[in-house]
C-alpha cells in the first residue's frame, strides 16, 4: 500500500511536477502558465493550504483550503491506480463538507468524484480568465 502523508515545503517541486505532467498529457487543457509559474503558485498559497502527498517519489497530491472547505487541486501521475481515492480519504476526516470545481471535459474526474460521494451542484460555470475551460461545482457531505 502506498502511504499518504502531509506534505512539507520540500514537496512543492514534486507537486508542481505532477500537475505540469497532467497539463502536458491533457490535450483539451491549454498550458496558460510555465512550469516555473505553477511552482510559484504553490509557494504563494502553501501556508494557507493543507496538502497531502502520496508516493516516494511523489505521484500525486491533494490541496485543501481549510477556510473554505475547498479541494483546490487533486492530481496524480497514475490515474485509475487508487491514488486519488487515498488522497481524498486523507482529506475528508474531520470535515462535514468539501467542495471542488472540475473541468467540464474531464468526465473521468467527474465519475471518480461521484464514486467518492460528490454530487454536481448547479450548471456548468463559464471560465474565469485567464482560464478557458468551463467547470462544474461538486460537493461532498459526510
N, C-alpha and C positions, 0 to 999 in steps of 0.2 A: 504494500500500500504506500502511496506517495503522501508524505506529510505536508499539511498546511501549517504555515507559521505566520506570525505577524511580521510584516516587512520592516526592514531597517533602512535608513537613508542610503546605505551602500547598495541596496537593491534597485535604486532608481534607474540606473543604466539598463539593467536586465528587464525591468518593466517596460521601459521605452522600446527596447529591442523587440519585445513581444508584440506591442501594438504596431510598431513600424513593419514588422513581418506580416501582420494581418492586413495592413493597408496595401502593402506590395502584392499580396495574394488575391486581393478583392477587386475584381475588375469594375464593379459598379460604384466603388468608393474612390473619389478623387483624392490625390495627395495635395492637400492645401498647405501643409507645413513641412519643413525639413525635419529629418530625424533629430537634429540638434534642438530645434524649436520644441519638438514634442518632449524631449527630455527636460527642457527648461520649464515647460508647463507642469510637469511632475514636481519639480523643485519648488515652483511658485505656490502650489497648493498642499504640499506634503504635510505641513503641520496641522492643517485643518481636516485631514482625511484619516480614516482607519483603512489600512491596506494590508491584505493578506496575500501571500505568495505560495506557490506550490512548485515542487521540484527543486533539484540541485544538479545542474543549473536551473534557474527559474524557467518554468514552462507556462506560467500563467499567473494572473493576479486579479483581484477584485478590489476596487476602491470605493469606499462608502463615505459619504458626507454625513456624519452623525447628527449634525444640527438639523438637517432636512430629512433624514431617513432616506437618502437617495443613493442608489447604486450608481456612482458616477461612471464606472467603467468595469467591464469584466471581459478579459481577453485571454485566450490560451493559444499556444502554438500547435496543439493537437486536438482540434475539435472532435467531439464524439468519444473521447477517451475517458470521460468521467471527471476531468479536471475542473470544469466549470461547476458541476454539482458539488464537488468537495469544497470549492471556494465559497459558493453560496451557503452551504451548510455551516461554514465558519462565520459568515457574516450575519446570519439570522438570529442566533441566540440572544436573548435579552431585548429583542425588538418586537413591538406589536405590529409594525407595518414597515414595508420598504416600497419604494417606487423607483422606476427607471424609465429611460427612453431608449428605444431600439429603432433602427432604421427600417423603413417600410420594406425595402427589397430583401432584408435579412430574414427570410422566412424560417430558416433553420434555427436562428436565435429565438424567434417568436415561439416555435414549437418547444424548444428547450425551456423557455421561461414558463410556458403553460404547464409543462410537466412538473415544474418546480413550484406550482401553485400561484403563479402570477396571472392576472386577468387584464385584458385590454380595457382601458378607461377612455371613453370618448373616441373621436375620429382622429385620423392622421393630422399631424401638425405640419404646417409649412416649415421649411428650413429657416433657421435664423442665420443670416450672413455672419461669417463667410461660408457657413455650411451650405451645401447644395442638395442634400438628400433629406426628404421628409422623414419624420419619426412618429412613432406612436408611444403613448404612455401606458405602462403596465404597472399594476400594484399587487402586492402580496400582503396578506394579513395572517397573523399567527393563528 
